[in-house]
Amino acid sequence: MEKIKKQLTLKNLIQFIKLQLAGNVLFWGTYIGFFVLYEIVELPEVTALAIASVIAHAAFFIVDKKWVFHEGEGRRKTGVELTRFIIFMGLNYFINLGIITGLSYYFDITPYIGQFIAAAFFTLWTFIGLKYWVFRKPRRARKGQKNVKRK
């Protein structure tokens, strides 16, 4: 039993580290994308941030799905997991826009700095949401019960 707890803890730690590395795709993708779209292409601030964030979220989805929470070929992703991922990342997208634009509007903090503040919030929030809601393992039926799908 102790060995199982240790393995679960080590597995969680490894997944947390992998998610932090994968989070760089999301963070730096949004950060660099915002710079390019705002400073070079000269799009409005919110438009540049929104487009950069959508592109970075798509890249994060791919890295997360293929690397961070990949459990091997035997575990197929279900429609529920995909739906949850889209909902969770959509929520994160709007939270991120809200944090960054709110800091810019109310506190005159540039989106360049706001990204770092938002990233601090998302460090733990994203791990918890992805690990325990989006990619949680299916519950197993108790002995003697059939695994019945709920509608």
LINSULDA-V101785 format. One record per residue. N is the residue number from 1. RES is the residue in one small letter. SS is DSSP state (H for helix, E for strand, - for the rest). OMEGA is omega as a letter, one per 40 degrees, with the letter a starting at -180 (none if undefined). BURIAL is # if it has 24 or more other C-alpha atoms within 12 Angstrom, else .. Layout:
BEGIN
n->N res->RES ss->SS omega->OMEGA burial->BURIAL
n->N res->RES ss->SS omega->OMEGA burial->BURIAL
END
This chain:
BEGIN
n->1 res->m ss->- omega->i burial->.
n->2 res->e ss->H omega->i burial->.
n->3 res->k ss->H omega->i burial->.
n->4 res->i ss->H omega->i burial->.
n->5 res->k ss->H omega->i burial->.
n->6 res->k ss->H omega->i burial->.
n->7 res->q ss->H omega->i burial->.
n->8 res->l ss->H omega->i burial->.
n->9 res->t ss->H omega->i burial->.
n->10 res->l ss->H omega->i burial->.
n->11 res->k ss->H omega->i burial->.
n->12 res->n ss->H omega->i burial->.
n->13 res->l ss->H omega->i burial->.
n->14 res->i ss->H omega->i burial->.
n->15 res->q ss->H omega->i burial->#
n->16 res->f ss->H omega->i burial->#
n->17 res->i ss->H omega->i burial->.
n->18 res->k ss->H omega->i burial->#
n->19 res->l ss->H omega->i burial->#
n->20 res->q ss->H omega->i burial->#
n->21 res->l ss->H omega->i burial->.
n->22 res->a ss->H omega->i burial->#
n->23 res->g ss->H omega->i burial->#
n->24 res->n ss->H omega->i burial->#
n->25 res->v ss->H omega->a burial->#
n->26 res->l ss->H omega->a burial->#
n->27 res->f ss->H omega->a burial->#
n->28 res->w ss->H omega->i burial->#
n->29 res->g ss->H omega->i burial->#
n->30 res->t ss->H omega->a burial->#
n->31 res->y ss->H omega->a burial->#
n->32 res->i ss->H omega->i burial->#
n->33 res->g ss->H omega->i burial->#
n->34 res->f ss->H omega->i burial->#
n->35 res->f ss->H omega->a burial->#
n->36 res->v ss->H omega->a burial->.
n->37 res->l ss->H omega->a burial->#
n->38 res->y ss->H omega->a burial->#
n->39 res->e ss->H omega->a burial->.
n->40 res->i ss->H omega->a burial->.
n->41 res->v ss->- omega->i burial->.
n->42 res->e ss->- omega->i burial->.
n->43 res->l ss->- omega->i burial->.
n->44 res->p ss->- omega->a burial->.
n->45 res->e ss->H omega->a burial->#
n->46 res->v ss->H omega->i burial->#
n->47 res->t ss->H omega->i burial->.
n->48 res->a ss->H omega->i burial->#
n->49 res->l ss->H omega->a burial->#
n->50 res->a ss->H omega->a burial->#
n->51 res->i ss->H omega->i burial->#
n->52 res->a ss->H omega->a burial->#
n->53 res->s ss->H omega->i burial->#
n->54 res->v ss->H omega->a burial->#
n->55 res->i ss->H omega->a burial->#
n->56 res->a ss->H omega->i burial->#
n->57 res->h ss->H omega->i burial->#
n->58 res->a ss->H omega->i burial->#
n->59 res->a ss->H omega->i burial->#
n->60 res->f ss->H omega->i burial->#
n->61 res->f ss->H omega->a burial->#
n->62 res->i ss->H omega->a burial->.
n->63 res->v ss->H omega->a burial->.
n->64 res->d ss->H omega->a burial->#
n->65 res->k ss->H omega->a burial->#
n->66 res->k ss->H omega->a burial->.
n->67 res->w ss->H omega->a burial->#
n->68 res->v ss->H omega->a burial->#
n->69 res->f ss->- omega->i burial->#
n->70 res->h ss->- omega->a burial->#
n->71 res->e ss->- omega->a burial->.
n->72 res->g ss->- omega->a burial->.
n->73 res->e ss->- omega->a burial->.
n->74 res->g ss->- omega->a burial->.
n->75 res->r ss->- omega->a burial->.
n->76 res->r ss->- omega->i burial->.
n->77 res->k ss->- omega->a burial->.
n->78 res->t ss->- omega->i burial->.
n->79 res->g ss->H omega->i burial->.
n->80 res->v ss->H omega->i burial->.
n->81 res->e ss->H omega->a burial->#
n->82 res->l ss->H omega->i burial->.
n->83 res->t ss->H omega->i burial->.
n->84 res->r ss->H omega->i burial->.
n->85 res->f ss->H omega->a burial->#
n->86 res->i ss->H omega->i burial->#
n->87 res->i ss->H omega->a burial->.
n->88 res->f ss->H omega->a burial->#
n->89 res->m ss->H omega->i burial->#
n->90 res->g ss->H omega->i burial->.
n->91 res->l ss->H omega->i burial->.
n->92 res->n ss->H omega->i burial->#
n->93 res->y ss->H omega->a burial->#
n->94 res->f ss->H omega->i burial->.
n->95 res->i ss->H omega->i burial->#
n->96 res->n ss->H omega->i burial->#
n->97 res->l ss->H omega->a burial->#
n->98 res->g ss->H omega->i burial->.
n->99 res->i ss->H omega->a burial->#
n->100 res->i ss->H omega->a burial->#
n->101 res->t ss->H omega->i burial->#
n->102 res->g ss->H omega->i burial->.
n->103 res->l ss->H omega->i burial->.
n->104 res->s ss->H omega->a burial->.
n->105 res->y ss->H omega->a burial->.
n->106 res->y ss->H omega->a burial->.
n->107 res->f ss->H omega->i burial->.
n->108 res->d ss->- omega->i burial->.
n->109 res->i ss->- omega->a burial->.
n->110 res->t ss->- omega->i burial->#
n->111 res->p ss->H omega->i burial->#
n->112 res->y ss->H omega->i burial->#
n->113 res->i ss->H omega->i burial->.
n->114 res->g ss->H omega->i burial->#
n->115 res->q ss->H omega->i burial->#
n->116 res->f ss->H omega->i burial->#
n->117 res->i ss->H omega->i burial->#
n->118 res->a ss->H omega->a burial->#
n->119 res->a ss->H omega->i burial->#
n->120 res->a ss->H omega->i burial->.
n->121 res->f ss->H omega->a burial->.
n->122 res->f ss->H omega->a burial->#
n->123 res->t ss->H omega->a burial->#
n->124 res->l ss->H omega->a burial->.
n->125 res->w ss->H omega->a burial->#
n->126 res->t ss->H omega->i burial->#
n->127 res->f ss->H omega->a burial->#
n->128 res->i ss->H omega->a burial->.
n->129 res->g ss->H omega->a burial->#
n->130 res->l ss->H omega->a burial->#
n->131 res->k ss->H omega->a burial->#
n->132 res->y ss->H omega->i burial->.
n->133 res->w ss->H omega->a burial->.
n->134 res->v ss->H omega->a burial->#
n->135 res->f ss->- omega->a burial->#
n->136 res->r ss->- omega->a burial->#
n->137 res->k ss->- omega->i burial->.
n->138 res->p ss->- omega->i burial->.
n->139 res->r ss->- omega->i burial->.
n->140 res->r ss->- omega->i burial->.
n->141 res->a ss->- omega->i burial->.
n->142 res->r ss->- omega->i burial->.
n->143 res->k ss->- omega->i burial->.
n->144 res->g ss->- omega->i burial->.
n->145 res->q ss->- omega->i burial->.
n->146 res->k ss->- omega->i burial->.
n->147 res->n ss->- omega->a burial->.
n->148 res->v ss->- omega->i burial->.
n->149 res->k ss->- omega->i burial->.
n->150 res->r ss->- omega->i burial->.
n->151 res->k ss->- omega->none burial->.
END
